[in-house]
Amino acid sequence: MKRLILAVAAAAAVTTSSFAVAHGNVTPQGVDTTGLPVLGDKWRDENPYKDNKLALKIGSSAYNQNCARCHGLEAVSGGIAPDLRMLDRDCVGMRNETKKQACYKEIDRYFLTSIRGGKVRNGAVYMPPFEGVFNQEAMWAIKTYLETRRVTN
């Protein structure tokens, strides 16, 4: 009986330890932003790449390499981290166009603050900071991709 318990415990340890590396290498991958307009050192308040096809392509690749592990493929969260299709859901249904655009701008600022500084609560890192890893162009390219994944209802 003792051997059976030890065998079950060993099997459980091996099985659960494999989940710890299930996401593979979580080191952020570099993002090649060649071809995008250079934004310089001054951080923008809103996405300068809206409707930019190259930014969408770069953002899609960057998202899948760096964000999908937690936020889900195609930004559909599996529950580990927020569903980024819902990032600006409060803005979508606004009827007043001026208020809607102001809402989107506010969400852009929130997104940039979050990606630059990461998310830490009570000393626990929920999302690492990406400032210094990604340049501003890469961050806004990812936001451009997320805007195409937006839930509209």
C-alpha positions as CSV (number, residue, x, y, z in Angstrom):
1,M,0.0,0.0,0.0
2,K,2.8,2.3,0.9
3,R,4.5,1.7,-2.5
4,L,1.2,2.4,-4.3
5,I,0.8,5.8,-2.4
6,L,4.4,6.7,-3.3
7,A,3.9,5.7,-6.9
8,V,0.8,7.8,-7.2
9,A,2.5,10.8,-5.5
10,A,5.5,10.5,-7.8
11,A,3.2,10.3,-10.9
12,A,1.2,13.4,-9.7
13,A,4.5,15.3,-9.1
14,V,5.7,14.5,-12.6
15,T,2.4,15.3,-14.2
16,T,1.9,18.7,-12.4
17,S,5.5,19.8,-12.9
18,S,5.0,19.5,-16.7
19,F,2.2,22.1,-16.4
20,A,4.7,24.6,-15.1
21,V,6.5,24.7,-18.4
22,A,3.4,24.2,-20.6
23,H,3.7,27.7,-22.0
24,G,7.3,27.1,-23.1
25,N,9.8,29.9,-23.2
26,V,8.1,33.0,-21.8
27,T,11.0,35.3,-22.6
28,P,9.5,38.2,-24.6
29,Q,10.3,38.0,-28.2
30,G,11.7,41.0,-30.1
31,V,9.4,42.8,-32.5
32,D,10.7,44.0,-35.9
33,T,8.9,47.3,-36.6
34,T,10.8,48.1,-39.8
35,G,8.6,50.0,-42.2
36,L,6.4,51.6,-39.6
37,P,6.6,55.4,-39.1
38,V,9.1,56.1,-36.3
39,L,7.4,57.7,-33.3
40,G,10.4,59.0,-31.5
41,D,11.0,59.4,-27.8
42,K,7.8,61.2,-26.9
43,W,5.1,58.7,-25.9
44,R,1.8,59.1,-27.8
45,D,-1.5,59.4,-26.0
46,E,-3.4,57.5,-28.7
47,N,-2.7,54.9,-31.3
48,P,-1.1,56.5,-34.3
49,Y,-1.4,53.4,-36.4
50,K,-5.1,53.0,-36.6
51,D,-6.0,51.4,-40.0
52,N,-2.3,50.9,-40.8
53,K,-2.1,47.5,-42.6
54,L,1.6,47.0,-41.8
55,A,1.0,47.8,-38.1
56,L,-1.8,45.2,-38.1
57,K,0.5,42.6,-39.6
58,I,3.3,43.4,-37.2
59,G,0.9,43.6,-34.2
60,S,-0.7,40.3,-35.0
61,S,2.7,38.6,-35.0
62,A,3.9,40.4,-31.9
63,Y,0.7,39.6,-30.0
64,N,0.9,35.9,-30.9
65,Q,4.6,35.7,-29.9
66,N,4.3,37.6,-26.7
67,C,0.7,38.0,-25.4
68,A,-1.3,34.9,-26.5
69,R,0.3,32.7,-23.9
70,C,-1.8,34.5,-21.2
71,H,-4.4,36.5,-23.1
72,G,-5.3,33.7,-25.6
73,L,-5.0,33.0,-29.3
74,E,-6.7,35.8,-31.3
75,A,-7.2,37.6,-28.0
76,V,-9.8,35.2,-26.8
77,S,-8.9,34.6,-23.2
78,G,-9.0,31.2,-21.7
79,G,-9.4,32.7,-18.3
80,I,-5.8,33.2,-17.3
81,A,-5.7,36.9,-18.1
82,P,-8.3,39.5,-19.3
83,D,-9.9,39.0,-22.7
84,L,-8.4,41.9,-24.6
85,R,-11.3,41.9,-27.2
86,M,-13.2,43.5,-24.3
87,L,-10.6,46.2,-23.6
88,D,-12.7,49.1,-24.9
89,R,-16.1,47.5,-24.6
90,D,-17.5,50.5,-22.7
91,C,-16.7,52.8,-25.7
92,V,-18.2,50.6,-28.5
93,G,-21.9,51.3,-27.8
94,M,-21.6,55.1,-27.2
95,R,-23.9,57.1,-29.5
96,N,-22.2,60.4,-29.0
97,E,-19.2,60.3,-31.4
98,T,-17.2,62.9,-29.5
99,K,-17.5,60.9,-26.3
100,K,-16.8,57.7,-28.1
101,Q,-13.5,59.0,-29.5
102,A,-12.6,60.4,-26.1
103,C,-13.3,57.0,-24.6
104,Y,-11.1,55.2,-27.1
105,K,-8.3,57.7,-26.4
106,E,-8.6,57.0,-22.7
107,I,-8.4,53.3,-23.3
108,D,-5.3,53.9,-25.5
109,R,-3.6,55.6,-22.6
110,Y,-4.7,52.8,-20.2
111,F,-3.3,50.2,-22.6
112,L,0.0,52.0,-23.0
113,T,0.4,52.4,-19.2
114,S,-0.4,48.7,-18.7
115,I,2.0,47.4,-21.3
116,R,4.8,49.7,-20.4
117,G,4.6,49.2,-16.6
118,G,3.0,45.7,-16.4
119,K,0.5,44.7,-13.8
120,V,1.6,44.1,-10.2
121,R,-0.7,43.5,-7.2
122,N,0.4,43.0,-3.7
123,G,3.9,42.3,-4.9
124,A,2.8,39.6,-7.4
125,V,3.6,40.1,-11.0
126,Y,0.5,39.4,-13.2
127,M,2.0,40.9,-16.3
128,P,5.7,41.9,-16.8
129,P,6.5,45.4,-17.9
130,F,7.4,45.6,-21.6
131,E,9.0,49.0,-21.6
132,G,12.6,48.5,-22.6
133,V,11.7,45.2,-24.3
134,F,9.3,46.7,-26.9
135,N,9.6,50.0,-28.5
136,Q,6.6,52.4,-28.8
137,E,6.0,51.3,-32.4
138,A,5.7,47.6,-31.3
139,M,3.2,48.5,-28.5
140,W,1.0,50.5,-30.8
141,A,1.2,47.8,-33.5
142,I,-0.2,45.3,-30.9
143,K,-3.0,47.8,-30.0
144,T,-3.8,48.1,-33.8
145,Y,-4.2,44.3,-33.9
146,L,-6.4,44.3,-30.8
147,E,-8.7,46.9,-32.4
148,T,-9.4,44.4,-35.1
149,R,-10.4,41.8,-32.5
150,R,-12.8,44.2,-30.7
151,V,-16.1,42.8,-29.6
152,T,-18.8,45.1,-31.0
153,N,-21.9,43.9,-29.1
